[in-house]
Amino acid sequence: MLARAYAYAKNSVSVASLNVSAFNDIGTAPQWAQEAISEVYRLGLMQGRAVEQFAPKQNGTRAESAQMILNLMSVME
């Protein structure tokens, strides 16, 4: 949702490059999710949970959701 919101706001198309080598657990996510994760990581909207861990199968917290929204608003300014 973050990648689509950014693309919509900027009137652009997502250009995810699948450069998510910073995370060693990204392979457990579906292909479409890997592309979105790559895009939001590239944009600085999400950073992952721990060093080299994105935790794609885990639920997000309210605090993480709030941080993602704040990050989205700051890059759109």
Sequence and secondary structure as in RCSB ss.txt:
>XXXX:A:sequence
MLARAYAYAKNSVSVASLNVSAFNDIGTAPQWAQEAISEVYRLGLMQGRAVEQFAPKQNGTRAESAQMILNLMSV
ME
>XXXX:A:secstr
 HHHHHHHHHT         TT SSGGGS HHHHHHHHHHHHHTS   SBTTB  TTS   HHHHHHHHHHHHHH
H 
